[in-house]
Amino acid sequence: MLALLMCGGKGERLNAGEKPLFEVCGLRLVDHALKALSSHEVIAVTSPYTPSTEEYLRSLGIRIFRASGTGFIEDFNEAIKKLSLRGPVLIVCSDLVYLREGIIDEIVSYYYRCGKKALKAVKDGKAVGINVIYAEEGEQEEESYIVEDVININTLEDARKAENLWNTMKKG
């Protein structure tokens, strides 16, 4: 499945430069995402706010779409429209740490089984930034998929929490 890797946010809450390049648990956040998406075709959606991220991803041979940087939903909709995408599209934020392998593939597998046109991954009742939508449809009935082993990094405290969990899991 084609994945849009969302890498264009301002990262204001983290306040540590371009968030996709911020290192947590020994990897840049964008590298955590690329590792999780290794079985999918990836197009990185950047913005004017993430030029260094764009340069880094280009050096890895990742296809880039530069969106306007208006917002998460606006940017992925812009990419879908301008790239003329059709069918199911995986949309993944670049600010997630995956505490185990295979999470993305489990979500995609569930999407195909659930029978809905849209799916969002949730943790503690909140969206985590992993979605599947059917690109050529308008309003879509949405299914939720509960995930536990993903941490969204928005603040330095989130990064510390991820580091602690990561280190605990490596020891255990």
C-alpha positions as CSV (number, residue, x, y, z in Angstrom):
1,M,0.0,0.0,0.0
2,L,1.2,3.5,-0.8
3,A,2.2,5.5,2.4
4,L,2.2,9.2,2.7
5,L,4.8,10.0,5.4
6,M,3.8,13.3,6.9
7,C,7.0,15.3,7.6
8,G,5.9,18.9,7.3
9,G,4.9,20.2,10.7
10,K,6.5,23.1,12.5
11,G,7.3,21.0,15.6
12,E,6.6,24.0,17.9
13,R,5.8,21.9,21.0
14,L,9.0,20.0,20.8
15,N,11.0,23.1,20.2
16,A,14.1,21.2,19.0
17,G,14.4,22.1,15.3
18,E,12.8,20.0,12.6
19,K,10.9,17.3,14.5
20,P,11.4,14.5,11.9
21,L,15.2,14.8,12.4
22,F,15.0,14.8,16.3
23,E,16.7,11.7,17.7
24,V,14.8,9.4,20.1
25,C,15.9,5.9,21.1
26,G,18.9,6.0,18.9
27,L,17.2,7.0,15.6
28,R,15.8,10.1,14.0
29,L,12.0,10.1,14.3
30,V,11.7,9.9,10.5
31,D,14.0,6.8,10.5
32,H,11.6,5.1,13.0
33,A,8.8,5.8,10.5
34,L,10.8,4.5,7.5
35,K,11.7,1.3,9.3
36,A,8.0,0.8,10.2
37,L,7.1,1.4,6.6
38,S,9.8,-0.8,5.0
39,S,7.2,-3.0,3.3
40,H,5.4,0.0,1.7
41,E,6.0,2.5,-1.1
42,V,6.7,5.8,0.7
43,I,6.1,9.4,-0.5
44,A,7.3,11.9,2.1
45,V,5.1,15.0,2.4
46,T,7.3,17.9,3.5
47,S,6.6,21.6,3.7
48,P,8.5,24.9,3.7
49,Y,9.1,24.3,7.4
50,T,11.2,21.1,6.9
51,P,13.9,21.8,4.3
52,S,16.6,19.8,6.1
53,T,14.2,16.8,6.5
54,E,13.5,17.1,2.8
55,E,17.2,17.1,2.0
56,Y,17.8,14.1,4.3
57,L,15.0,12.1,2.7
58,R,16.2,12.9,-0.8
59,S,19.6,11.6,0.1
60,L,18.0,8.3,1.0
61,G,16.2,8.2,-2.3
62,I,12.7,8.8,-0.8
63,R,10.2,10.4,-3.1
64,I,9.2,13.9,-1.9
65,F,6.0,15.9,-2.3
66,R,6.3,19.5,-0.8
67,A,2.9,20.6,0.5
68,S,2.0,24.1,1.5
69,G,2.4,23.5,5.2
70,T,-1.1,24.6,6.0
71,G,-1.8,21.7,8.4
72,F,-1.8,17.9,8.6
73,I,-5.2,17.2,7.0
74,E,-4.8,20.0,4.4
75,D,-1.3,18.8,3.5
76,F,-2.2,15.1,3.0
77,N,-5.3,16.1,1.0
78,E,-3.1,18.4,-1.1
79,A,-0.8,15.5,-1.8
80,I,-3.6,13.1,-2.6
81,K,-5.2,15.6,-5.1
82,K,-2.0,16.8,-6.8
83,L,-0.5,13.3,-7.1
84,S,-3.9,12.0,-8.3
85,L,-3.8,9.1,-5.8
86,R,-6.6,6.5,-5.9
87,G,-7.7,3.7,-3.6
88,P,-6.4,3.1,-0.1
89,V,-3.6,5.3,1.1
90,L,-1.7,4.9,4.4
91,I,-1.1,8.2,6.1
92,V,1.6,8.1,8.9
93,C,3.0,10.9,11.0
94,S,6.8,11.0,11.2
95,D,6.8,11.7,14.9
96,L,6.1,8.2,16.2
97,V,8.3,5.7,18.0
98,Y,7.3,2.1,17.5
99,L,8.1,-0.1,20.5
100,R,7.8,-3.3,18.5
101,E,8.0,-4.3,14.8
102,G,5.0,-5.0,12.6
103,I,2.5,-2.5,13.9
104,I,1.9,-0.8,10.5
105,D,1.4,-4.1,8.8
106,E,-1.1,-5.2,11.5
107,I,-3.0,-2.0,10.9
108,V,-3.1,-2.4,7.1
109,S,-4.2,-6.0,7.5
110,Y,-7.0,-5.0,9.8
111,Y,-8.0,-2.3,7.3
112,Y,-8.6,-4.8,4.6
113,R,-10.6,-7.0,7.0
114,C,-12.8,-4.4,8.6
115,G,-14.8,-3.5,5.5
116,K,-14.7,0.3,6.1
117,K,-13.2,3.0,3.8
118,A,-11.3,4.7,6.5
119,L,-9.3,3.5,9.6
120,K,-7.6,5.4,12.4
121,A,-5.2,4.0,14.9
122,V,-6.0,5.1,18.5
123,K,-4.3,4.9,21.8
124,D,-6.1,5.8,25.1
125,G,-9.0,7.1,23.0
126,K,-6.8,9.5,20.9
127,A,-5.7,9.3,17.3
128,V,-2.0,8.5,17.1
129,G,-1.3,9.6,13.6
130,I,-1.7,6.4,11.6
131,N,-4.6,6.3,9.2
132,V,-5.8,4.6,6.1
133,I,-8.3,6.4,3.8
134,Y,-9.8,5.6,0.5
135,A,-8.3,8.4,-1.6
136,E,-11.1,9.0,-4.2
137,E,-14.0,9.0,-1.7
138,G,-15.5,12.0,0.1
139,E,-16.9,11.5,3.6
140,Q,-16.0,8.0,4.8
141,E,-17.3,5.8,7.6
142,E,-14.3,5.2,9.9
143,E,-13.2,2.2,11.9
144,S,-10.8,2.5,14.9
145,Y,-7.9,0.2,15.6
146,I,-6.4,0.3,19.1
147,V,-2.6,0.3,19.4
148,E,-0.5,0.3,22.5
149,D,3.1,0.1,21.4
150,V,3.4,3.5,19.7
151,I,4.4,6.8,21.3
152,N,3.7,10.1,19.7
153,I,6.6,12.5,20.3
154,N,5.3,16.1,20.7
155,T,7.3,17.2,23.7
156,L,10.7,16.5,25.4
157,E,8.7,14.7,28.1
158,D,7.3,12.4,25.4
159,A,10.8,11.7,24.2
160,R,12.0,10.9,27.8
161,K,9.0,8.6,28.2
162,A,9.9,6.8,25.0
163,E,13.5,6.5,25.9
164,N,12.6,5.0,29.3
165,L,10.2,2.5,27.8
166,W,12.6,1.6,25.0
167,N,15.4,0.9,27.6
168,T,13.1,-1.1,29.9
169,M,12.0,-3.3,26.9
170,K,15.7,-3.9,25.9
171,K,16.5,-5.0,29.4
172,G,13.4,-7.2,29.7
